[in-house]
Amino acid sequence: MTVLATFFWGWLLGAALLGFGMGWIAVVHRAQAVSRIWMIWLALLAAALVAASFARVVPGRFGYWLDLFLVMFALYLVGCAIGSWLRDWVVSRSKPAS
């Protein structure tokens, strides 16, 4: 993991900042939600990818790319969570008291 952080710190920072921006926008844009079945399938896919990464099932370059993808995706999700939380906090503070 330190190799990924050392060599790809710019890409990792970019993923977190992109997630922050998308989280900031997501509070404003109310899109149709993902269905429950799709959420289950996506959660199973994510769990399978994390399990494959921990078990080192994918060797060589593709395993390295899988690890990089998972770290970047995790940072993107963290950025999304922080961005939406901050946007919600800013918007809720600017509402007039009723």
MOGIRA-V862137 format. One record per residue. N is the residue number from 1. RES is the residue in three letters. PHI is phi in radians with two decimals (none if undefined). BURIAL is I if it has 16 or more other C-alpha atoms within 10 Angstrom, else O. D_LAST is the distance of its C-alpha to the last C-alpha in whole Angstrom. Layout:
N_RES_PHI_BURIAL_D_LAST, N_RES_PHI_BURIAL_D_LAST
//
This chain:
1_MET_none_O_50, 2_THR_-1.17_O_51, 3_VAL_-1.12_O_53, 4_LEU_-1.07_I_50, 5_ALA_-1.19_O_48, 6_THR_-1.26_O_50, 7_PHE_-1.53_O_51, 8_PHE_-2.06_O_48, 9_TRP_-1.09_O_46, 10_GLY_-1.16_O_45, 11_TRP_-1.17_O_44, 12_LEU_-1.17_I_42, 13_LEU_-1.12_I_40, 14_GLY_-1.09_I_40, 15_ALA_-1.12_I_39, 16_ALA_-1.16_I_36, 17_LEU_-1.21_I_35, 18_LEU_-1.12_I_35, 19_GLY_-1.09_I_33, 20_PHE_-1.06_I_30, 21_GLY_-1.11_I_30, 22_MET_-1.19_I_30, 23_GLY_-1.17_I_27, 24_TRP_-1.13_I_25, 25_ILE_-1.28_O_26, 26_ALA_-1.10_O_26, 27_VAL_-1.21_I_22, 28_VAL_-1.39_O_22, 29_HIS_-1.54_O_25, 30_ARG_-1.74_O_24, 31_ALA_-1.56_O_28, 32_GLN_-1.17_O_30, 33_ALA_-1.26_O_30, 34_VAL_-1.32_O_34, 35_SER_-1.17_O_35, 36_ARG_-1.10_O_36, 37_ILE_-1.12_O_40, 38_TRP_-1.13_O_39, 39_MET_-1.10_O_37, 40_ILE_-1.13_O_40, 41_TRP_-1.10_O_43, 42_LEU_-1.18_O_41, 43_ALA_-1.15_O_40, 44_LEU_-1.14_O_44, 45_LEU_-1.10_O_45, 46_ALA_-1.09_O_43, 47_ALA_-1.12_O_45, 48_ALA_-1.17_O_48, 49_LEU_-1.18_I_48, 50_VAL_-1.15_O_47, 51_ALA_-1.13_O_50, 52_ALA_-1.14_O_52, 53_SER_-1.19_I_51, 54_PHE_-1.18_O_52, 55_ALA_-1.45_O_55, 56_ARG_0.97_O_56, 57_VAL_-1.24_O_57, 58_VAL_-1.61_I_57, 59_PRO_-1.54_O_60, 60_GLY_1.16_O_60, 61_ARG_-1.09_O_58, 62_PHE_-1.20_O_56, 63_GLY_-1.16_O_55, 64_TYR_-1.11_I_54, 65_TRP_-1.13_O_52, 66_LEU_-1.10_I_50, 67_ASP_-1.07_I_49, 68_LEU_-1.10_I_48, 69_PHE_-1.05_O_46, 70_LEU_-1.15_I_44, 71_VAL_-1.18_I_43, 72_MET_-1.14_I_42, 73_PHE_-1.17_I_40, 74_ALA_-1.12_I_39, 75_LEU_-1.15_I_38, 76_TYR_-1.08_I_36, 77_LEU_-1.15_I_34, 78_VAL_-1.12_I_33, 79_GLY_-1.08_I_32, 80_CYS_-1.07_I_30, 81_ALA_-1.12_I_28, 82_ILE_-1.17_I_27, 83_GLY_-1.09_I_26, 84_SER_-1.24_I_24, 85_TRP_-1.13_I_22, 86_LEU_-1.15_I_22, 87_ARG_-1.11_I_21, 88_ASP_-1.10_O_18, 89_TRP_-1.13_O_17, 90_VAL_-1.16_O_17, 91_VAL_-1.18_O_15, 92_SER_-1.21_O_12, 93_ARG_-1.30_O_12, 94_SER_-1.52_O_12, 95_LYS_-1.27_O_9, 96_PRO_-1.23_O_6, 97_ALA_-1.23_O_4, 98_SER_-1.86_O_0
//
